[in-house]
Amino acid sequence: MTELQGFAVRKAEPKDIPAVMRINLDTLPENYPEYFFRQIQERYPEAFYVAETEGKVVGYIMCRMEGGVSTFGMRWVRRGHIVSVAVQREYRRQKLASELIKQSMKALDTVYGAKEVILEVRITNHPAIELYDKLGFKRIRILRTYYRNGEDAQFMAIALH
């Protein structure tokens, strides 16, 4: 667990799923059924983190592992995929998203053997894209009409080794 000025970043537990789902519904247009959150938490518990303050979950990140052709070369690799990350609006700009991403990337590397991490982000989500840029992610390509409402996504990736 990591402490960050009144916040704790720790691995998610099954009891955190309802709070994670609330944050997802409140902050993101892409919402998933409960089984999806539970499935990722069960399969990849070391890379599913929450941020909390005073016992209240205020942010999360969930990741999974995939195999695929490397974004950085023509070889097959195990890669982590950041599926969803969100922080409640009133707790943003306090480095919580950054810490959640760093902790999950560390686990994707050391526990699951990822060689790179990928993600998709709405092209209009400039604060998130700027954060990923600062963390070293590369803008790889635009995925046209990626989201249900037809919005494009920025596909980003970072090599871990």
C-alpha positions in Angstrom: 0.0 0.0 0.0 1.2 3.5 -0.9 0.3 6.6 1.2 -0.2 9.9 -0.7 -1.1 12.9 1.5 -4.3 11.6 3.1 -4.9 8.9 0.5 -4.0 5.3 0.4 -3.4 3.4 -2.9 -3.9 -0.3 -2.4 -4.9 -3.5 -4.2 -8.6 -3.8 -4.8 -10.6 -6.4 -2.9 -13.9 -8.0 -3.9 -15.7 -5.7 -1.4 -14.5 -2.7 -3.4 -16.4 -3.5 -6.6 -19.6 -1.7 -5.7 -17.6 1.5 -5.0 -15.6 1.1 -8.2 -18.7 0.6 -10.2 -20.2 3.8 -8.7 -17.1 5.8 -9.7 -17.2 4.3 -13.2 -20.9 5.3 -13.6 -20.3 8.8 -12.2 -17.2 9.6 -14.2 -17.0 7.7 -17.5 -19.3 7.2 -20.4 -18.2 3.5 -20.8 -19.8 1.4 -18.2 -19.4 -2.3 -17.6 -21.5 -5.0 -15.9 -20.6 -6.1 -12.5 -19.3 -9.5 -13.6 -16.7 -7.7 -15.8 -15.2 -5.8 -12.8 -15.3 -9.0 -10.7 -13.7 -11.1 -13.4 -10.8 -8.7 -13.9 -10.3 -8.4 -10.1 -10.3 -12.2 -9.8 -7.9 -12.8 -12.7 -5.5 -9.9 -12.3 -5.8 -8.9 -8.6 -2.2 -7.6 -8.4 -2.9 -5.0 -11.1 -6.3 -3.8 -9.9 -5.9 -0.9 -7.4 -8.1 1.6 -5.6 -7.4 5.0 -4.0 -9.1 5.7 -0.8 -9.4 8.4 1.8 -11.0 8.0 5.2 -12.2 4.5 4.3 -14.0 5.8 1.1 -12.8 4.5 -2.4 -12.4 7.6 -4.6 -10.5 6.1 -7.6 -9.5 2.9 -9.3 -7.6 1.3 -12.1 -8.2 -2.1 -13.6 -5.9 -3.9 -16.0 -5.7 -7.2 -17.7 -3.0 -9.2 -19.6 -3.1 -9.9 -23.3 -0.9 -11.4 -25.9 -0.3 -9.7 -29.1 2.2 -8.3 -31.6 4.3 -5.7 -30.0 3.5 -2.1 -30.6 7.3 -1.5 -30.8 8.4 -4.3 -33.1 7.3 -7.4 -35.0 7.4 -9.9 -32.2 4.8 -11.6 -30.0 4.7 -10.2 -26.4 2.7 -10.3 -23.2 1.3 -6.9 -22.6 -0.8 -5.2 -20.0 -3.9 -3.4 -21.0 -5.2 -0.5 -18.9 -9.0 -1.2 -19.3 -10.3 1.6 -17.1 -9.0 4.3 -14.7 -11.1 6.9 -13.0 -11.0 9.3 -10.0 -14.0 11.0 -8.6 -14.1 14.7 -9.8 -13.6 16.2 -6.4 -10.4 14.2 -5.8 -8.7 14.9 -9.1 -5.5 16.9 -9.5 -3.9 15.2 -6.4 -1.7 12.7 -8.3 -4.1 9.8 -7.5 -4.5 8.7 -11.2 -0.7 8.9 -11.7 -0.1 6.8 -8.6 -2.7 4.3 -9.6 -1.2 3.9 -13.0 2.4 3.6 -11.7 1.4 0.9 -9.2 -0.6 -1.2 -11.7 2.2 -0.9 -14.3 4.7 -2.1 -11.7 2.5 -5.2 -11.1 1.9 -5.8 -14.8 5.7 -5.9 -15.2 6.9 -7.7 -12.1 4.0 -10.1 -11.4 2.5 -10.7 -14.8 5.6 -10.3 -17.0 4.3 -7.6 -19.3 6.8 -6.2 -21.8 4.6 -3.2 -22.6 1.4 -1.6 -21.5 -1.4 -0.3 -23.9 -4.5 1.8 -23.5 -7.2 3.6 -25.4 -8.3 7.1 -24.4 -10.9 9.5 -25.9 -9.2 12.0 -28.2 -11.2 14.7 -26.4 -9.8 13.7 -22.9 -6.9 16.1 -23.0 -6.1 15.9 -19.3 -5.7 12.1 -19.5 -3.6 12.2 -22.6 -1.3 14.8 -21.0 -1.0 12.5 -18.0 -0.1 9.5 -20.1 2.4 11.6 -22.0 4.1 12.7 -18.7 4.3 9.0 -17.7 6.1 8.1 -20.9 3.4 6.6 -23.0 3.7 7.1 -26.8 0.8 8.2 -29.0 0.7 5.3 -31.5 -2.4 5.9 -33.7 -5.9 7.1 -33.8 -8.6 4.4 -33.6 -11.5 5.8 -35.7 -15.1 5.5 -34.2 -13.7 3.4 -31.3 -16.3 4.4 -28.8 -20.0 3.5 -28.8 -21.0 7.1 -29.5 -18.6 7.2 -32.6 -15.8 9.2 -30.9 -12.2 8.4 -31.8 -9.6 7.0 -29.4 -6.0 7.7 -29.1 -4.1 4.4 -28.8 -1.1 4.7 -26.6 1.6 2.4 -25.4 4.8 2.2 -23.3 7.6 -0.3 -23.4 8.5 -1.7 -20.0 11.8 -3.3 -21.1 
